[in-house]
Amino acid sequence: MSRTSKSIVAAAMVLIMVGALLSGCSKSATEPGASGTPEKVTLRFIGMEQAGMTVDEQKAVAKEFEDKHPGVTVETTFVSYDALHDKLATALAGGGTAFDVLVVDNTWMAEFAAAGWLMDVTDKITPEMKQQTVDQDVTWRIVTYNGRLYGMPWMLDQKYFYYNEDMLKQAGFDAPPKTWEEMVKMARGMKQKGIVEYPIIWSWAQKEASNVDFVTLLYGFGGQLESAPGVASFNDDGAKKALQFMVDTLKEGISNPASTVSVEEDVRNTFSAGKAAFAINWLYMYDLANDPKESKVAGKVKLAMMPVSEAVLAKGIPSATSNDSMGMAVSAGSKNKELAWEFLQYFTSPEVQKRYAAHQLPIWKEAFSDPELLKAQPVTTKMFMEQFPYGHVKVHVPYYMEYSKIMQLSMQYAFSGQKTPAQSLDEAVDQVNKLAQQYKQ
């Protein structure tokens, strides 16, 4: 080889070595640095500003994660529950890079997973993790679709029965109602005595909130959402009794007429203003309704098991409620999936969930024997464990949003008197079942 050839080879080797060094120096922001800590990474988290942890609490958890991971910034976005689905669907359909970690309602999991928008984490979930959660069969259903897991359960929530103890005593009652019929009698007595104009407030606006209340009442009157998987039956005898009950209490004036345009925050505000004796709402309302800064009835607000009809109670079923829990997932389009999964795990960890249990109880069994949690939340922890076995989860189908709108509208037809409860539900079930057949095709 000539000297010139050797010089060319040597020069080429130098260029290769320099290129390798430069490649190492220009490490991607998503790759770990020498310390194993990501460098200048931004995670984007979208959550809900309604029930459960407050916005400030969620931001605090994000800040904790940043402190534990130098170089990582967590950008947070919060929207109302009713705006969250469409915000997520738009972002995920557009490639899923707008957000890395998402709060996802259990009823949206099927839709998002079927579309390929969520990261499959089945292999990351161990049997031990499942065993450590409360009622694992129910809890993990939140994030399951077609036998695969697409996130972590995050918020185990159900509708709770609230009552104003002072108003009950004024009306001559010393215990909350065990049946819906008993509640009606109490409400009539309060109204007749002028204690409160409209004793009951509900979330019956043409929103998802009305479906949650309806599911609670449907099972409380002995109905079923489905007669078989994918076959709607919310027009059975129990369902029709439930909707007739809703209509009748409005007509009689014991349910607040504003219920038909109210969602959960409206219920909380009405109840906290002392304008209702009974309400059903999520767990977050308990602390707020008993906070003198937030409520005029603080100290008078109590929880009881959700009532059922007399006929259902006679069958030995003491309670029925709607379990409408939420999970957290990683976008399939995230550029930082592993770091996003680490953030999700931190957010749902026993340590964090116990620390922020005022408005949202943990998913972990160990937490409910923790002396500090029991001392901090003696009422809600006890009521959660008593009520949870009687919770009913809504259907998990990829077409749930259409299903939901059909069910919402059926109630509004009945409330307005355009159709009878039976007609409304018969037509709604027919529409939903046709929708299911179309989806199969």
ChimeraX attribute file (.defattr): number of C-alpha atoms within 10 A of each C-alpha:
attribute: neighborCount
match mode: 1-to-1
recipient: residues
	/A:1	5
	/A:2	7
	/A:3	8
	/A:4	9
	/A:5	10
	/A:6	11
	/A:7	11
	/A:8	12
	/A:9	12
	/A:10	12
	/A:11	12
	/A:12	12
	/A:13	12
	/A:14	12
	/A:15	12
	/A:16	12
	/A:17	12
	/A:18	12
	/A:19	12
	/A:20	11
	/A:21	11
	/A:22	11
	/A:23	11
	/A:24	10
	/A:25	9
	/A:26	8
	/A:27	12
	/A:28	14
	/A:29	16
	/A:30	17
	/A:31	15
	/A:32	12
	/A:33	12
	/A:34	8
	/A:35	7
	/A:36	9
	/A:37	17
	/A:38	20
	/A:39	20
	/A:40	14
	/A:41	20
	/A:42	20
	/A:43	23
	/A:44	19
	/A:45	23
	/A:46	21
	/A:47	22
	/A:48	21
	/A:49	17
	/A:50	17
	/A:51	20
	/A:52	24
	/A:53	21
	/A:54	18
	/A:55	17
	/A:56	10
	/A:57	14
	/A:58	20
	/A:59	19
	/A:60	13
	/A:61	19
	/A:62	20
	/A:63	16
	/A:64	15
	/A:65	18
	/A:66	17
	/A:67	12
	/A:68	10
	/A:69	17
	/A:70	13
	/A:71	14
	/A:72	20
	/A:73	18
	/A:74	20
	/A:75	15
	/A:76	16
	/A:77	15
	/A:78	17
	/A:79	15
	/A:80	12
	/A:81	18
	/A:82	14
	/A:83	11
	/A:84	19
	/A:85	18
	/A:86	11
	/A:87	12
	/A:88	22
	/A:89	15
	/A:90	12
	/A:91	17
	/A:92	23
	/A:93	14
	/A:94	12
	/A:95	14
	/A:96	20
	/A:97	16
	/A:98	19
	/A:99	24
	/A:100	29
	/A:101	27
	/A:102	23
	/A:103	25
	/A:104	28
	/A:105	20
	/A:106	25
	/A:107	23
	/A:108	23
	/A:109	29
	/A:110	22
	/A:111	20
	/A:112	21
	/A:113	21
	/A:114	14
	/A:115	12
	/A:116	15
	/A:117	25
	/A:118	25
	/A:119	18
	/A:120	19
	/A:121	16
	/A:122	13
	/A:123	8
	/A:124	11
	/A:125	13
	/A:126	9
	/A:127	8
	/A:128	8
	/A:129	11
	/A:130	15
	/A:131	13
	/A:132	14
	/A:133	20
	/A:134	20
	/A:135	16
	/A:136	16
	/A:137	11
	/A:138	18
	/A:139	23
	/A:140	20
	/A:141	19
	/A:142	31
	/A:143	28
	/A:144	22
	/A:145	19
	/A:146	8
	/A:147	9
	/A:148	14
	/A:149	23
	/A:150	28
	/A:151	30
	/A:152	26
	/A:153	27
	/A:154	29
	/A:155	26
	/A:156	22
	/A:157	24
	/A:158	24
	/A:159	23
	/A:160	29
	/A:161	21
	/A:162	25
	/A:163	24
	/A:164	24
	/A:165	20
	/A:166	17
	/A:167	21
	/A:168	21
	/A:169	11
	/A:170	13
	/A:171	18
	/A:172	12
	/A:173	14
	/A:174	11
	/A:175	11
	/A:176	22
	/A:177	22
	/A:178	18
	/A:179	21
	/A:180	18
	/A:181	15
	/A:182	16
	/A:183	17
	/A:184	18
	/A:185	12
	/A:186	23
	/A:187	28
	/A:188	20
	/A:189	20
	/A:190	22
	/A:191	16
	/A:192	12
	/A:193	12
	/A:194	11
	/A:195	18
	/A:196	19
	/A:197	19
	/A:198	23
	/A:199	28
	/A:200	27
	/A:201	28
	/A:202	29
	/A:203	27
	/A:204	27
	/A:205	20
	/A:206	20
	/A:207	19
	/A:208	19
	/A:209	19
	/A:210	26
	/A:211	23
	/A:212	24
	/A:213	19
	/A:214	24
	/A:215	25
	/A:216	29
	/A:217	27
	/A:218	29
	/A:219	25
	/A:220	31
	/A:221	27
	/A:222	22
	/A:223	23
	/A:224	20
	/A:225	22
	/A:226	16
	/A:227	12
	/A:228	9
	/A:229	10
	/A:230	15
	/A:231	16
	/A:232	22
	/A:233	21
	/A:234	23
	/A:235	26
	/A:236	20
	/A:237	15
	/A:238	20
	/A:239	26
	/A:240	23
	/A:241	21
	/A:242	24
	/A:243	24
	/A:244	18
	/A:245	18
	/A:246	21
	/A:247	20
	/A:248	14
	/A:249	16
	/A:250	19
	/A:251	13
	/A:252	12
	/A:253	16
	/A:254	24
	/A:255	25
	/A:256	21
	/A:257	19
	/A:258	18
	/A:259	19
	/A:260	21
	/A:261	15
	/A:262	22
	/A:263	22
	/A:264	23
	/A:265	15
	/A:266	16
	/A:267	25
	/A:268	26
	/A:269	18
	/A:270	21
	/A:271	28
	/A:272	25
	/A:273	15
	/A:274	18
	/A:275	21
	/A:276	28
	/A:277	26
	/A:278	27
	/A:279	23
	/A:280	25
	/A:281	25
	/A:282	23
	/A:283	25
	/A:284	22
	/A:285	24
	/A:286	21
	/A:287	18
	/A:288	19
	/A:289	25
	/A:290	18
	/A:291	16
	/A:292	13
	/A:293	9
	/A:294	15
	/A:295	20
	/A:296	17
	/A:297	19
	/A:298	20
	/A:299	15
	/A:300	15
	/A:301	23
	/A:302	18
	/A:303	19
	/A:304	16
	/A:305	22
	/A:306	26
	/A:307	27
	/A:308	27
	/A:309	25
	/A:310	17
	/A:311	13
	/A:312	20
	/A:313	18
	/A:314	10
	/A:315	9
	/A:316	8
	/A:317	16
	/A:318	19
	/A:319	23
	/A:320	29
	/A:321	30
	/A:322	27
	/A:323	27
	/A:324	20
	/A:325	22
	/A:326	22
	/A:327	26
	/A:328	27
	/A:329	27
	/A:330	30
	/A:331	30
	/A:332	22
	/A:333	21
	/A:334	23
	/A:335	19
	/A:336	22
	/A:337	18
	/A:338	12
	/A:339	23
	/A:340	24
	/A:341	22
	/A:342	11
	/A:343	23
	/A:344	23
	/A:345	17
	/A:346	17
	/A:347	20
	/A:348	20
	/A:349	15
	/A:350	18
	/A:351	13
	/A:352	15
	/A:353	22
	/A:354	22
	/A:355	15
	/A:356	20
	/A:357	19
	/A:358	21
	/A:359	20
	/A:360	22
	/A:361	26
	/A:362	27
	/A:363	25
	/A:364	22
	/A:365	15
	/A:366	13
	/A:367	22
	/A:368	20
	/A:369	10
	/A:370	11
	/A:371	11
	/A:372	13
	/A:373	19
	/A:374	15
	/A:375	10
	/A:376	14
	/A:377	17
	/A:378	12
	/A:379	13
	/A:380	22
	/A:381	21
	/A:382	12
	/A:383	15
	/A:384	18
	/A:385	13
	/A:386	13
	/A:387	21
	/A:388	22
	/A:389	14
	/A:390	20
	/A:391	21
	/A:392	20
	/A:393	20
	/A:394	18
	/A:395	17
	/A:396	19
	/A:397	19
	/A:398	20
	/A:399	16
	/A:400	20
	/A:401	15
	/A:402	13
	/A:403	20
	/A:404	19
	/A:405	16
	/A:406	18
	/A:407	25
	/A:408	22
	/A:409	19
	/A:410	25
	/A:411	28
	/A:412	21
	/A:413	16
	/A:414	20
	/A:415	22
	/A:416	11
	/A:417	11
	/A:418	12
	/A:419	15
	/A:420	19
	/A:421	25
	/A:422	19
	/A:423	15
	/A:424	22
	/A:425	26
	/A:426	17
	/A:427	14
	/A:428	24
	/A:429	23
	/A:430	15
	/A:431	16
	/A:432	23
	/A:433	16
	/A:434	14
	/A:435	15
	/A:436	19
	/A:437	11
	/A:438	9
	/A:439	11
	/A:440	7
	/A:441	5
